[in-house]
Amino acid sequence: MNNIPTVYAVKKTVNCALNGPTDLLTFDCPKCGKTHTHGYGEGHRVSHCSDSTLWKHGYYLKEKRDDV
């Protein structure tokens, strides 16, 4: 499982009616073409693609930063 890819996502802050401002990580999926949104924080994620075979073992989410 060392071949799990890293996907770079951008941080977005949305205003949630229940919790107020909430940080998320989002990216445009190169495999299914849809935008995927995950809770904020880097690390392993399960794919949100409707075809579960596209990212069989998921991916590592890393925040894309302008300062790096």
N, C-alpha and C positions, 0 to 999 in steps of 0.2 A: 504494500500500500504506500510505498515511498513515491509513487508516481502521481500522487494527487496534485493537480495543478493549483497555482495561485491565481486568483482573480482580483484585480484592483477595482475598488469601488469608491464612490465619492460620498462624503458625509452630507446629509441633508437634515435640516431641522424642520419638523412639521408641528403644527399646533393641534394637539389632541384635546378634544372636548373634555375628557375625563382627567387627563394627566398634565395638561398644559404642554409646553414645548418638549418635544421628544426627538432625540437624535436617532437617525437611521443610516444604514449604508445601502447604496443602490448602484446598480450597474446594468448596462444593456448586454444581455446574454448573447455571446457570439454563436451559440449552438442553436437556440430556438428563436432568437430575435426579439424576445420580450424583455421588458424591464423587470428585474428582480429586486426586491427590497427585503433587507434583513435588519434585525435589531442591531444597535450600535455595538461595535466591538470586533476586533480581529479574531480569526480562528477558523476552525473547520465548520463547514455548513453543509447541510443537505440541500440538494438542488430544488428549486421551485418549478423546474420545467415540467410540463404535463407528460412528457416522455421521459420516464425515469432512467432509461438506458443512456441518455445523453451525457450525464455526469454520474457514472455508475457508483463511484466512491465519494461523490461530493467534490468540494473544492475548499481551499483555504482562502478566506476573505482577508484582504489587506487594504487598509485605507490609502487611497491615492492622495498625496499631499503636494501642494504647489511648491513648498519650500524645500523639497528633496530633489 
